[in-house]
Amino acid sequence: MALIVQKYGGSSVADPERVKRVAQRVARTRRAGHQVVVVVSALGDTTDNLLELASKVCRRPPEREMDMLLATGEQVSCALLAMAMHGLGVKAISFTGAQVGIVTDRAHTRARIQDISAQRIQAALARKWVVIVAGFQGMTRDHEITTLGRGGSDLTAVALAKALNARICEIYTDVEGVYTADPRIVPNARKLPAISYDEMLELAGSGTQVMQARSMEVAKRYEVPLHIRSSFSRATGTIISKEVKAMEQVAVSGVSLQKDEAKVTVCDVPDRPGVAATIFTRISDANINVDMIVQNVSRTGFTDVSFTVSRADLARVLRVTRRVAAEVKAGRVIHDDGVAKVSVVGVGMRSHSGIAAKMFQALAKESINIEMISTSEIKISCIIRKDQAVKAVRTLHDSFELEKLGKSSARK
Amino acid sequence: MALIVQKYGGSSVADPERVKRVAQRVARTRRAGHQVVVVVSALGDTTDNLLELASKVCRRPPEREMDMLLATGEQVSCALLAMAMHGLGVKAISFTGAQVGIVTDRAHTRARIQDISAQRIQAALARKWVVIVAGFQGMTRDHEITTLGRGGSDLTAVALAKALNARICEIYTDVEGVYTADPRIVPNARKLPAISYDEMLELAGSGTQVMQARSMEVAKRYEVPLHIRSSFSRATGTIISKEVKAMEQVAVSGVSLQKDEAKVTVCDVPDRPGVAATIFTRISDANINVDMIVQNVSRTGFTDVSFTVSRADLARVLRVTRRVAAEVKAGRVIHDDGVAKVSVVGVGMRSHSGIAAKMFQALAKESINIEMISTSEIKISCIIRKDQAVKAVRTLHDSFELEKLGKSSARK
């Protein structure tokens, strides 16, 4: 008997039929003798509907009230799932985030979990009940309802798995697991049986949105083992855990693609301390996330600073950047929204040399020009023309022979 | 400056436009210098939609989970109204029933309020905020979410008005106030400027469903003055308060009609102590509400017992009644669903004689046969054929000259 945390996303509980199917899956786990704590997101597009309602009554709703509103979505789905469990003859009880003592700070709409007092859950588990917790929400110490921001239900699940010392935290989603590349682009992409937190983090930052990076970081910090799997099949998915020796034998575990990138370059930036800091502080103050940043050595006292942002943020970032460029006496600001970012990721990269070279060669062979390069310990990313993105992913997948990975015994 | 509690029903907040209109009304009251506590029901048919969702995942949902589910409806509307207030530049804060300390017993789906700790509301009022409270809900002492049953938002409003010692509790609805009769039946029906709790209670029990009887009883017990008025106009509605001398000068204040009644008669009931108790205990155990009960003197050792129930309950009550009739060795059980109940109500009845006689004469003059009669201190009800109901109401309204009431200075 083990304690298992299962998290079901909005698409897994989009309608009553799916809620019932989730209930059956939970019941199977319970009947196998395990203790089960379930975390659910809001039904399908409930959250979007609530956001739309809010936008119709107020242009800029206070964040505190936004949390009051949005927290209802998960409360509905957890109550419904408890009912569906009951319909199957399995004892279950639902709780809001506040009820199970998920205590957060006061940062409404993006609160951080500070503490979980798991007694109430443990008491229910001791009575052999399935415990269903509304994801995405918590409360402050003075009983204000908060929400955890995008991907918040994953965070609830990971935090509960940690607090309860669960054997595994299963993340149910609409894909079968983590693949060596997007199967829609690379038909022979493989589902990875296992991957490290770090690899998954780099993939998450590169367009493989199975799970929010923040939850992954928490899972990594507390070494909560995750199992990413499909709520529509019984197949085993991908286990995410801390790095094991076997993982290092594979240099590259996946190729990822981010197509909605835009590139911005600030030309002729005076090359003195603090200038880059000024630029990126201003952008960050405008709540715009910058992805890659590249600055080359300066030979003239001036340098070009390039960075990428999500294309949705381009117009805003240009306004901010032009203002700050004038301020720091830089040159003009140019942009390009016809780019994409392709990355190869793998913990084995650290011990295998020549991965970057191999990546650049593979792209060159297909006449794909590299416009920016950025590397981390376990990832190499290149900005290329968007219309060459698919070709790039395929050729990289081939070059690193990722189609062999799913079968590699080292990863089984 | 006064403290005013305002309650808005589901039809008053059916969509974002109406929520904004309610916000404007609240803002007007606030700007007039009053402290305002608002209680809201769920938006339009939210509750019905949630009930439908529940019915799709489970045949008999546990009541605890039902409350988890249904309580979200009011949480949504109070958050939206707070946002709309904010949009008008008026500081407002929303609270769930649990957050403002509405403590109830553990009777899920029909909980009773045991205590209200109003500190949190008072603190917000002291900061000059409008306080918006989710109606219909509370929590038990161990933090379980409960709901108060049908008309629960009225109850929340009345209980808060009492706890906060409000000057008045305004109940906003889709009618202009309480009328001498249903204006759809009697075109010259008058809106009553004032009425006593008792009269309103009798009217509520007779088909005038402006407000649930339970909330009215609480208002009466604590002498919370109510103002029933329309959320779609600025007109003054009807004030409900304890009986004042002026009210007694009018014998009859209203005529009410209940059309969905059914009559059941148990024939030849042995006339000995405890038999009626057995019959009605069994019916009550089946959760069926009995309205009128009539039993005449017995001359043969056997008597006929008749009672009325809501037509929706007829099939169930017949099953129960037939079983118990056999048990107590009574005769057959007959029923009639072609009846209606017409009542005249007025506190002045107590000091005016001949009201019953006048009522019976008026009905006789129109050849309306009376099948059952039941009287209380301030109400006389007759069961008649349903197809004569409209005629009965009109003739009674005329006979008691109720069209003059709205103008009567005694009631101004």
Interface residues (C-beta under 8 A of the other chain):
Chain A: P16 E17 V19 K20 A23 L50 L53 A54 K56 V57 C58 R59 R60 P61 P62 R64 E65 M66 M68 L69 A71 T72 Q75 V76 C78 A79 L80 L81 A82 M83 A84 H86 G87 I93 S94 T96 Q99 H143 I145
Chain B: P16 E17 V19 K20 A23 L50 L53 A54 K56 V57 C58 R59 R60 P61 P62 R64 E65 M66 M68 L69 A71 T72 Q75 V76 C78 A79 L80 L81 A82 M83 A84 H86 G87 I93 S94 T96 A98 Q99 H143 I145
